[in-house]
Amino acid sequence: MLLALLLTTGLSAHADANENENATVAPTGGPYHFGFKKSVGGALPSIKEEGFQPILEQHGAIFLGDTKQKELYLTFDNGYENGYTPRILDVLKEKSVPAIFFVTGHYVKDKPELVKRMVAEGHLVGNHSWSHPDMSVISSTQISTELSKVKTAVAELTGQQEMTYLRPPRGIFNSRVLAVSKEQGYTSVFWSVAYRDWEPSAQKGWRYAYDNVMKQLHPGAVILLHSVSKDNTEALGAIIDAARQQGYTFKPLNELATKSY
């Protein structure tokens, strides 16, 4: 039933299936699947070999925050609900941690109470497009429509009038996608910590999620987690506690002042 629903709404059951793989260098202009060289042993991650760093810099997209500060930015992709977001919100509230949730049109229509709760509890709600398309193959007008529909729906639902952050669906983009999004007032947000967490049928236990996130932590990290993951939900509290024990502070994305590449 869930798979059928996802297919009819243009979403995929595995969400952003390419977002943690190293990108293949594409011809100038893309399209690109966002990828990066992971942080290992505390070293900073890198996008210097993926071919798209100049595009991200040109359009002011986010990959890293200030790499000289032990600050973390927690982001969730909410393409559809799998029963775990209420617990995620509980943990964030208990730990006083801010986050941003990137939502689709499907999510807004299907779980309006959760979207309202995100805003009521002080979190940011970002744009993940209305129907989760590959925005590199649709027209600029269609991109604008995809984004405006989400912004309008969230504003009508929650009163949140500002929506300034976008995560391109499946991490697929080119220069035009970023340019059109920027013209609409959006900063495109990618990530510097991620792992293969988006398949509900391939969960491996909370410790697997914990280890994958903790071994990648670095100053200025933008952490991507999928809210459909049972492992993420069960590991979230331990991740927050351990990161703080290492001297990290969780900050809202709208306080990210320094972009690093």
C-alpha positions in Angstrom: 0.0 0.0 0.0 2.8 2.4 1.0 4.8 1.6 -2.1 1.8 2.2 -4.3 1.2 5.5 -2.7 4.7 6.6 -3.1 4.7 5.7 -6.8 1.6 7.6 -7.4 3.0 10.7 -5.7 6.2 10.7 -7.6 8.4 9.6 -4.7 10.6 6.6 -4.5 10.5 4.1 -1.7 14.2 4.5 -1.2 14.1 8.3 -1.1 17.4 9.9 -2.1 19.1 6.8 -3.3 22.2 8.4 -4.6 22.9 10.9 -1.9 25.6 9.2 0.0 27.6 7.8 -3.0 30.6 9.6 -4.4 29.4 11.5 -7.4 30.6 10.7 -10.9 32.2 13.7 -12.6 29.7 14.8 -15.2 30.2 17.0 -18.2 30.3 20.8 -17.5 26.9 21.8 -16.3 25.9 18.4 -15.0 23.5 17.0 -14.1 25.2 15.8 -10.9 24.3 13.5 -8.1 25.7 15.1 -5.0 28.4 13.1 -3.4 31.5 13.7 -1.3 34.6 12.1 0.1 33.7 11.3 3.7 35.4 12.5 6.8 37.8 9.9 8.2 39.6 10.2 11.5 38.5 13.8 12.0 39.7 15.0 8.6 37.3 17.3 6.7 35.2 15.8 4.0 35.8 17.0 0.4 34.0 17.7 -2.9 37.2 18.8 -4.7 37.1 15.8 -7.1 33.4 15.6 -7.9 33.4 18.4 -10.5 30.7 20.6 -9.1 32.4 22.6 -6.4 32.5 25.8 -8.5 28.8 25.5 -9.1 28.0 25.3 -5.4 30.2 28.2 -4.7 28.8 30.3 -7.5 25.2 29.9 -6.2 26.0 30.0 -2.5 24.9 26.4 -1.8 25.7 24.8 1.5 28.1 21.9 1.9 29.9 22.8 5.1 29.5 25.4 7.8 32.5 27.0 9.6 35.1 24.3 9.8 36.9 26.1 12.6 34.0 25.9 14.9 32.7 22.7 16.6 29.1 23.3 15.4 26.7 20.8 13.9 23.6 21.4 11.8 21.0 18.6 11.9 18.8 18.1 8.9 16.1 15.6 8.1 14.6 14.6 4.8 10.8 13.9 5.1 9.6 12.6 1.8 7.0 10.4 3.5 6.1 9.4 7.0 7.2 6.0 8.3 6.0 6.4 11.9 9.2 7.7 13.4 9.0 11.5 13.2 7.0 11.9 16.4 9.8 10.2 18.3 12.4 12.2 16.5 10.6 15.4 17.6 10.3 14.1 21.1 14.1 13.5 21.3 14.9 16.9 19.8 12.6 18.6 22.4 14.0 16.6 25.3 17.6 17.5 24.2 16.8 21.1 23.2 18.3 20.5 19.7 17.2 22.5 16.7 16.8 20.9 13.3 15.4 21.5 9.8 13.0 19.2 8.1 12.9 19.2 4.3 9.3 18.2 3.3 7.6 17.3 0.1 4.0 18.1 -1.0 3.1 14.5 -0.2 4.3 14.9 3.4 2.5 18.2 3.9 -0.8 16.7 2.7 -0.4 13.4 4.5 1.0 14.6 7.9 -0.1 18.2 8.5 -0.1 17.8 12.3 3.5 16.8 12.2 4.5 19.8 10.1 2.6 22.1 12.4 4.4 20.5 15.4 7.8 21.0 13.7 7.2 24.8 13.5 5.5 25.0 16.9 8.5 23.5 18.5 10.9 25.9 16.9 12.3 23.9 14.0 12.8 25.1 10.5 10.8 23.5 7.6 12.6 23.5 4.3 11.5 22.7 0.7 12.1 19.3 -0.8 9.8 20.0 -3.8 6.2 19.2 -4.2 6.5 15.9 -6.1 10.1 14.9 -5.7 11.2 15.1 -9.4 14.6 15.2 -10.9 14.7 19.0 -11.2 17.5 18.9 -13.7 15.1 17.6 -16.4 12.1 19.8 -15.8 11.6 23.4 -17.0 12.5 26.4 -15.0 8.8 27.2 -14.7 8.1 23.8 -13.4 10.9 24.1 -10.8 9.3 27.4 -9.6 5.9 25.7 -9.4 7.3 22.8 -7.4 8.9 25.1 -4.9 6.1 27.6 -4.6 3.4 24.9 -3.9 5.3 23.6 -0.9 6.0 27.1 0.5 2.4 28.1 0.1 1.0 24.9 1.6 3.4 25.1 4.7 2.5 28.8 5.2 -1.2 28.2 5.1 -0.8 25.2 7.4 1.6 26.7 10.0 1.9 30.4 9.5 5.6 30.0 8.6 5.8 32.7 5.9 9.5 32.4 5.2 11.0 29.3 3.5 14.6 29.9 2.4 16.2 26.5 2.3 15.9 23.9 -0.4 17.2 20.3 -0.6 17.1 19.2 -4.3 15.3 15.8 -4.5 17.6 12.9 -4.6 20.6 15.3 -4.5 20.3 15.7 -8.3 21.1 19.2 -9.6 22.9 21.3 -12.2 23.7 25.0 -12.4 20.3 25.9 -13.8 18.5 24.2 -10.9 20.6 26.1 -8.3 20.2 29.3 -10.3 16.4 29.1 -10.6 16.1 28.1 -6.9 18.3 31.0 -5.9 16.1 33.4 -7.9 13.1 32.1 -5.9 14.9 33.1 -2.7 16.3 29.6 -1.8 19.7 28.5 -0.6 20.3 24.9 -1.7 21.4 22.7 1.2 23.5 19.6 0.6 25.4 17.7 3.4 28.8 16.6 4.7 27.7 13.7 6.9 25.5 10.9 5.6 25.2 7.2 5.2 22.9 4.7 3.5 19.9 5.1 5.8 16.9 5.6 3.5 15.8 2.0 3.0 13.2 0.9 5.7 13.7 -2.7 4.8 17.5 -2.6 5.2 17.8 -1.3 8.8 20.7 -2.7 10.8 20.2 -1.5 14.4 20.7 1.7 16.3 24.4 1.1 16.8 25.0 1.0 13.0 23.4 4.4 12.7 25.3 5.8 15.7 28.7 4.5 14.4 28.1 5.8 10.9 27.3 9.3 12.1 29.9 9.6 14.9 32.8 8.4 12.8 32.1 11.2 10.3 31.7 14.1 12.7 33.7 17.2 12.0 33.5 20.9 12.7 30.8 22.7 10.6 29.1 19.4 9.7 25.7 19.4 8.0 24.2 16.1 9.0 21.7 14.4 6.7 19.3 11.8 8.3 16.2 10.3 6.8 13.2 10.3 9.1 12.0 6.9 7.7 14.9 5.2 9.4 14.2 3.2 12.6 17.9 3.1 13.2 18.3 6.9 13.1 15.3 7.3 15.4 16.7 4.9 18.0 20.3 6.3 17.8 19.4 10.0 17.8 19.6 10.6 21.5 22.9 8.8 21.8 24.3 10.7 18.8 23.4 14.1 20.4 24.8 13.2 23.8 28.1 11.8 22.4 28.6 14.8 20.1 28.1 17.2 23.0 30.5 15.2 25.1 33.1 15.8 22.3 32.4 19.6 22.6 30.0 20.0 19.7 27.1 22.4 19.7 23.9 21.9 17.6 22.8 25.1 15.9 19.9 26.0 13.6 20.7 26.2 9.9 19.7 29.9 9.8 22.7 30.6 12.1 25.2 29.1 9.6 27.1 32.2 8.7 30.3 30.8 7.1 30.1 28.5 4.2 33.1 26.3 3.5 33.9 24.2 0.4 
